[in-house]
Amino acid sequence: MSIVFDSPEGERRLGEGHPVFVIAEIGKNFIQTQDERSTEEYLQNAIALAKAAKEAGADAVKFQTHNFEDEQANIDVVSPHFRGSDRYNWVKRNDLSTPVETFWRPLKQVCDEIGITFFSTPMSRGAAHKLDQVEPQLWKVGSGDILDFVMLDHLRNSGKPIIISAGMSTLDEVDKAMAFLQEKTDKVVLLHCVSRYPCPPEDLHLKTIEFFRERYGVPVGFSDHSTTIESSIAAVALGATVIEKHFSFDRGFWGSDHKVSLTPQEMTGLVQGIRKISGDARYRAEILQNEIVQKGMGEKEKVMDEGEAVFRPLFRKTLVVAQDLPVGTIIEARHLHAKRPQAYLPGLPSEEYGNLIGRKVIVQKRGGEPLDRRDLE
């Protein structure tokens, strides 16, 4: 099966039998200092990274887009992978620093001009609405939002391909997410991922790629949080048709993801290795026999690594009401947000979204309050 979309360089196909799609995951790596800088400086940083990714041979650059009002509750929590800021203020800073007209639109325009695919991970439905205004050709769903059915409902109805990562998730959760998306779209690419920052190469469970290919029958890829390139090249030999790696000019910059990123020179090496393995049987065998690669093969199954579990309570989401709801309100999609952190918002999890549409509220609810089954008829 292949998935077709329009790229700046013409029609592109994702899937077996087509060139591997290499994504330079810039994320929020245009933020490089603890002190806040101007939107213009962030834009120039993002453009420089996009140009460097293009020069390195990447097919796409991917960012992360936030809308703090419908994503993150104002609760003081700090993620284990980045202790430089509490989550609420980190998300808010990114959101307010990247307006559509002065950041996302000009960034997308430059990417189109230099011939590299631009897209982004919306971290909530509100963030997806921001991205709708610049019309990306693809969507990416991060591992933390695999069960954000509020957002996934918007994405699956867009008609655009969706690339979704399966880190910090159980097999049952991946099954639920895939079933939810595939009710409305067949344009889904599933990425194997281990949500550790960084992830030791020996813990990458590479054989999960083969497991996903057989179980779901969709194009499968690999989102790699290790700081080496051999495992990503090996993933291609195992059937990965999409490779995603974080990208930065310097792993020493301040921010959440620089430390797990490839530099431009390393990205060049990754792209060259991926292109080489597709037509060089000897190189393919050499990579698959690499000692680190062999240690990271794991079993042909979906495993949630112990190191990923710590992120789940902070990144999973709870359903909250988007506005005041009087008794008797019949719930519509616009009445609901999915917010993190689930650990501090007791209520119905975000994957219950579809079960609430059309239900009647029997208790007065104020905007921002979590929903509970006892609130509904």
Sequence and secondary structure as in RCSB ss.txt:
>XXXX:A:sequence
MSIVFDSPEGERRLGEGHPVFVIAEIGKNFIQTQDERSTEEYLQNAIALAKAAKEAGADAVKFQTHNFEDEQANI
DVVSPHFRGSDRYNWVKRNDLSTPVETFWRPLKQVCDEIGITFFSTPMSRGAAHKLDQVEPQLWKVGSGDILDFV
MLDHLRNSGKPIIISAGMSTLDEVDKAMAFLQEKTDKVVLLHCVSRYPCPPEDLHLKTIEFFRERYGVPVGFSDH
STTIESSIAAVALGATVIEKHFSFDRGFWGSDHKVSLTPQEMTGLVQGIRKISGDARYRAEILQNEIVQKGMGEK
EKVMDEGEAVFRPLFRKTLVVAQDLPVGTIIEARHLHAKRPQAYLPGLPSEEYGNLIGRKVIVQKRGGEPLDRRD
LE
>XXXX:A:secstr
 EEEEEETTEEEEEETTS  EEEEEEETTT  SSS   HHHHHHHHHHHHHHHHHHT SEEEEEE  HHHHB S 
   BTTBTTS HHHHHHHHHHH  IIIIIHHHHHHHHHHT EEEEEESSHHHHHHHHTT  S EEE GGGTT HH
HHHHHHTS S EEEE TT  HHHHHHHHHHHHTT S EEEEEE   SS  GGG  TTHHHHHHHHH S EEEEE 
SS SHHHHHHHHTT  EEEEEB S TTSSSSSGGG B HHHHHHHHHHHHHHTT HHHHHHHHT HHHHHT   S
S    GGGGGGHHHHS EEEESS B TT B  GGGEEEEB GGGS S BGGGHHHHTT BB S B TT B  GGG
B 
